[in-house]
Amino acid sequence: MYDEPTLIDLPPATACAHTEAEYAMGEVLGTGGMSEVRLAHQPLLNRWVAVKSATSAAGEEALLTEARVVARLNHPGIVPVIDLGQDEQGRTALFMRRIEGRAWRSYVGPDGRLAAPDSWEGDPLSWHLDVMCRVARVLEHAHEMGIVHRDVKPGNVMIGDHGQVWLLDWGLAVAIDDRQPDLPRALDIDRFSGTTGHAAPEMLDTRHRLIGVRTDVYQLGTCLHLLLTGRPPHADRKVADRLRSILRSEPPTYPDTVPPGLAAICHRAMARRPADRFPSVAMLRRAVESVGVELRSTERAQEGLRLLIVLRRAIAEGRPREQITEAFAEARYVLRAALRIWPENPMALEGLQTLCETVIHNDLVNGRPARARRLLDDLPHRRPDLEARLERPDAAVRLLPPRGWLGAG
């Protein structure tokens, strides 16, 4: 009985007008083409809130849409709406919970270099992929409610001081079915609205009425493209060139430094025809998560290989047994961690194999065959030749150095 929304026709911006006594307006936080956002203090509850005021007729329409959408969706990645009314100038105003943080876009430098919060210790790309997947989950919730965002871009994503991720600016959202009759319908869109740098072809060519969930898939793909290149896909300086780029949506070319899996995801997500894209944001997210797992595992494996080189150098220099044992334990821990993330990681498997063979050889050379035999169980790949040699009394003499591909360094 609660599935259908109840519609009440109220004069815009007059149903719950607020006075300066209720909210003391503060500084401007930001301005856009259709609205501005300011701080406001609510004395009754002694709290600060954010107030988004329309600055044009189009802005008022978008603000009313945003108010209805945000009030209807219930997700931690959507900033809650407090009220809808008027500001002290009589403009339509949306009162929302105040959030603090930085725009996702600010973590991508002008040269394309990725940054991450100071608390993040790993590869910045892994952090950005996690943010992207969390934005995808917000969109999944909206799509389940029959709502498409239409303006997904890193500039509309806020990262909170404690790692929260919010998707903002729902003013261009449209309904894709009959469950939200008070929202603009995707089938009725007959003109372009949005950000050209991240726009999907169907947003520009509205004749075929193709705006839908795959429009958000495309735009989420443009976010990934920006992470990989530092630029949105349609970044030409001239507007006419940007529009042509949108309509063509040709598969971009990526440098060899871009992981092939992520390049393939971008190509599919940003396909010109919606039918050629991921059918849902959830499928796009799962593809990104899969690549992200491999990247995180590879990052740990590379760390393990660096520790392996330190170990082999310590052995070559004749360092004390305790130092060699400690270096071995640290390298083994990191390589095993990489395999816990991605059990099939070839780099981690080969690294662990070489690590164990190195220590087996060193133990035998130094007359410690018992530990060498125990390490046979740690080998990812059995070495029957090693097993046979370890059973011979002259094993320490006959054992060959490990076959590792990392060199003796």
Secondary structure as UniProt FT lines:
FT   TURN            12..16
FT   TURN            20..22
FT   STRAND          24..31
FT   STRAND          35..42
FT   TURN            43..46
FT   STRAND          47..54
FT   HELIX           57..72
FT   TURN            76..77
FT   STRAND          81..86
FT   TURN            88..89
FT   STRAND          92..97
FT   STRAND          101..103
FT   HELIX           104..107
FT   TURN            110..111
FT   TURN            118..119
FT   HELIX           124..144
FT   TURN            145..146
FT   STRAND          147..148
FT   HELIX           154..156
FT   STRAND          157..160
FT   TURN            161..162
FT   STRAND          165..167
FT   TURN            171..172
FT   STRAND          174..175
FT   TURN            178..179
FT   TURN            181..182
FT   HELIX           186..188
FT   HELIX           196..198
FT   HELIX           201..204
FT   HELIX           206..208
FT   HELIX           213..229
FT   HELIX           239..248
FT   TURN            256..257
FT   HELIX           260..269
FT   HELIX           274..276
FT   HELIX           281..316
FT   TURN            317..318
FT   HELIX           321..341
FT   TURN            343..344
FT   HELIX           346..365
FT   TURN            366..367
FT   HELIX           369..375
FT   HELIX           376..378
FT   HELIX           384..390
FT   TURN            393..394
FT   HELIX           395..398
FT   TURN            405..406
//
